[in-house]
């Protein structure tokens, strides 16, 4: 259950980061409220996962999911160009998250 909460927290982090980007393009109170709710939900899910998982595993994976998710959203929605070095960086982050996750076994 902790892993499901951690994955949800990472996805919610991607969502609130996208909300911040959306507000930078066009501010609205509704988007601000939704972004604040997503921040709270993400932190709540992270807290829930940390009740079982160690900090040194949960936090890096949470930020990893959020950062990789943000790159994916930026490429798809905002048409950000990503080159070989960017793909290599995301790949290294993904491999690092996998290796950190192995520490729970």
Wavefront OBJ file of the C-alpha trace (Angstrom):
o trace
v 0.000 0.000 0.000
v 2.895 2.378 0.750
v 4.221 1.989 -2.787
v 0.823 2.791 -4.286
v 0.626 5.925 -2.124
v 4.150 6.896 -3.183
v 3.389 6.484 -6.875
v 0.183 8.491 -6.450
v 2.148 11.201 -4.618
v 4.594 11.414 -7.523
v 1.815 11.646 -10.090
v 0.129 14.345 -8.012
v 3.452 16.203 -7.888
v 3.560 16.182 -11.677
v -0.012 17.493 -11.731
v 0.652 20.396 -9.365
v 3.845 21.351 -11.199
v 1.783 21.429 -14.380
v -0.745 23.619 -12.581
v 2.001 26.082 -11.676
v 3.103 26.193 -15.322
v -0.496 26.715 -16.394
v -0.833 29.634 -13.990
v 2.342 31.210 -15.347
v 0.725 31.201 -18.789
v -2.680 32.468 -17.622
v -3.510 33.014 -13.973
v -6.895 32.003 -12.602
v -8.142 31.596 -9.066
v -9.685 28.229 -9.946
v -6.368 26.883 -11.182
v -4.653 28.272 -8.094
v -7.122 26.457 -5.829
v -6.755 23.226 -7.808
v -2.959 23.487 -7.667
v -3.018 24.062 -3.903
v -5.308 21.041 -3.479
v -2.939 18.924 -5.594
v 0.021 20.056 -3.478
v -1.825 19.039 -0.308
v -2.860 15.689 -1.776
v 0.673 14.986 -2.985
v 2.188 15.751 0.404
v -0.519 13.723 2.132
v 0.187 10.695 -0.039
v 3.934 11.136 0.516
v 3.327 11.270 4.273
v 1.218 8.111 4.066
v 3.963 6.258 2.194
v 6.624 7.409 4.666
v 4.753 5.722 7.475
v 6.211 2.500 6.061
v 8.997 3.418 3.635
v 12.261 5.050 4.746
v 12.886 8.716 3.937
v 15.942 7.820 1.843
v 13.770 5.736 -0.450
v 10.418 7.545 -0.479
v 11.631 11.097 -1.035
v 14.012 10.430 -3.963
v 11.411 8.296 -5.701
v 8.684 10.926 -5.112
v 10.824 13.673 -6.625
v 11.935 11.341 -9.417
v 8.378 10.528 -10.452
v 7.537 14.218 -10.316
v 10.537 15.325 -12.344
v 10.235 12.630 -15.001
v 6.486 13.211 -15.191
v 7.064 16.950 -15.582
v 9.425 16.368 -18.492
v 6.865 14.101 -20.170
v 4.055 16.642 -19.658
v 6.261 19.462 -20.910
v 7.185 17.563 -24.070
v 3.590 16.522 -24.791
v 1.585 19.579 -23.734
v 4.051 22.435 -24.062
v 5.978 21.086 -27.074
v 9.342 21.285 -25.298
v 12.122 19.887 -27.427
v 14.223 17.185 -25.788
v 17.494 15.963 -27.197
v 19.768 13.023 -26.600
v 21.255 14.517 -23.432
v 17.799 15.159 -22.011
v 16.698 11.616 -22.769
v 19.922 10.312 -21.200
v 19.279 12.403 -18.086
v 15.731 11.127 -17.705
v 16.989 7.573 -18.261
v 19.638 7.973 -15.560
v 17.022 9.323 -13.165
v 14.746 6.365 -13.907
v 17.561 3.849 -13.404
v 18.538 5.573 -10.156
v 14.973 5.383 -8.853
v 14.859 1.680 -9.684
v 18.126 1.046 -7.862
v 17.025 3.011 -4.791
v 13.766 1.052 -4.778
v 15.717 -2.191 -4.623
v 16.907 -1.162 -1.151
v 13.492 -2.051 0.296
v 13.959 -5.755 -0.434
l 1 2 3 4 5 6 7 8 9 10 11 12 13 14 15 16 17 18 19 20 21 22 23 24 25 26 27 28 29 30 31 32 33 34 35 36 37 38 39 40 41 42 43 44 45 46 47 48 49 50 51 52 53 54 55 56 57 58 59 60 61 62 63 64 65 66 67 68 69 70 71 72 73 74 75 76 77 78 79 80 81 82 83 84 85 86 87 88 89 90 91 92 93 94 95 96 97 98 99 100 101 102 103 104 105
